[in-house]
Amino acid sequence: MYYYSTANKSHKANFKEATIAGQAPDKGLYFPVEIPRWNETFIKNIRQLSKAEIGYEILAPYVGESIQKYDLLKIIEDTLSFDIPLKQINDTIFCLELFHGPTLAFKDLGARFLSRCLGHFASSIGKKITVLVATSGDTGGAVADAFHSVVGTEVIILYPSGKVSPVQEKQLTTFGDNIYALEVKGDFDDCQRLVKEVFSDKEMNERLFLTSANSINISRWLSQQIYYALAMAQWKEQNPPVIAVPSGNLGNICAGLLANLSGLGSKHFIAACNRNDVFTRYLTTENYVPIPSQATISNAMDVGDPSNFIRILEMFNYEFKELKKHISSVSYDDISTQHTIATVYNQHHYLLDPHTAVAYQSLDAWIHAHPNDKGIILGTAHPVKFASVVEQITRSTVELPSQVASIMDKEKKSILVEPTIKSIKETIIQLADF
Ligand SMILES: *Cc1c(COP(=O)(O)O)cnc(C)c1O
């Protein structure tokens, strides 16, 4: 399989090249030249297959020659090392719980697949791959966990000192080994600026094999298709489900739409947004107008210019009418999201995190308008990650799952650095010499 750049269709890369590069050199996003169809037997027998077999069937055509069958199977098995159950909340709404991975968020799956692919490629090119990331909290933790102990890779994380939560800081700073945390005396914007400067620095690129673990990386995007198929394998209702996805950068829903073009067989998709409603407005006006992002209680969805929007256009050949047939979008404010968390907790004894709650509202509204439908919401984060929001509503404490509880006693190891490129470069060069 080859991938073209959305900025220039004649620029092509294979799976390995596109995964290592992340973004195309012309700043476009990689997109597959063709979308494979799942074969009939695969769909018919999906309930009898293991998670890894399902994952392999979906990803093998995308990976092509870049990774041999045995290695790819192992990578996928290792990626899917946690449960992904479909839980029934009420008569019509089910939740696909994607938050049982090591950092309790759906991003674990894509980050784990990417880390293992990069580790595999590092051994074939005979060089250590250095992943550089700036984080405001969550992404850094998922990336650190995913790359920890992956041979041939190291991760350098820049995070703003004093501006991440205690749990998040532990998730960034307690791994050691190949994970280095640089605690920057500045804010998240400083971290992002410094990462960009390192990426465009000639000396750093000569010394290190640098890459990012950005969410636009095809390995993260494509591997997310797997859990949509796992949802279908657990779907026992008669009619195909409507699927509601808590959306920010639109990467998650973009994977679902892709799976559906391959034969997933869902009825419809809803992009559930918080007040950052660029995509919702696009679907009503056909005008795409990016806005500065606004802070909400579902902060991983606070995105004013979703990077995967272009992939959705590509998928439907830029035909607005066709796109509207497959996907709707709604937007909710924090007050109605809090109300939803309380109602669902009181009526169904199910605790939603603020992101998943946005999707619940959208599906609930859909079902009111289409009483014969049933559907699935994607549970993108464990409620304990947003304890301060949910505990205020439920008036009871949420217990820390073992994955998180165990790191709270570990010792923080970080290197405090000034927010200047000089200081970052010196620190990274010292680390690289070890
Ligand atoms: C990242 C994230 C989202 C948004 O996912 P996109 O792929 O960016 O649309 C939703 N919920 C949670 C908890 C997240 O971390």
The ligand as an SDF file (V2000), in Angstrom:
LIG
                    3D

 15 15  0  0  0  0  0  0  0  0999 V2000
   -8.0350   12.8780   22.3040 C   0  0  0  0  0  0  0  0  0  0  0  0
   -9.3350   12.6480   22.9620 C   0  0  0  0  0  0  0  0  0  0  0  0
  -10.5720   12.8400   22.2960 C   0  0  0  0  0  0  0  0  0  0  0  0
  -10.6620   13.3720   20.8960 C   0  0  0  0  0  0  0  0  0  0  0  0
  -10.2330   12.4480   19.9550 O   0  0  0  0  0  0  0  0  0  0  0  0
   -9.9180   12.9200   18.4340 P   0  0  0  0  0  0  0  0  0  0  0  0
   -9.3610   11.7200   17.7850 O   0  0  0  0  0  0  0  0  0  0  0  0
   -8.8920   14.0300   18.5900 O   0  0  0  0  0  0  0  0  0  0  0  0
  -11.1760   13.4110   17.8430 O   0  0  0  0  0  0  0  0  0  0  0  0
  -11.7390   12.5140   22.9670 C   0  0  0  0  0  0  0  0  0  0  0  0
  -11.7190   12.0770   24.2380 N   0  0  0  0  0  0  0  0  0  0  0  0
  -10.5720   11.9000   24.9180 C   0  0  0  0  0  0  0  0  0  0  0  0
  -10.6240   11.4300   26.3290 C   0  0  0  0  0  0  0  0  0  0  0  0
   -9.3340   12.1730   24.3130 C   0  0  0  0  0  0  0  0  0  0  0  0
   -8.1940   12.0080   25.0010 O   0  0  0  0  0  0  0  0  0  0  0  0
  1  2  1  0
  2  3  1  0
  2 14  2  0
  3  4  1  0
  3 10  2  0
  4  5  1  0
  5  6  1  0
  6  7  2  0
  6  8  1  0
  6  9  1  0
 10 11  1  0
 11 12  2  0
 12 13  1  0
 12 14  1  0
 14 15  1  0
M  END
$$$$
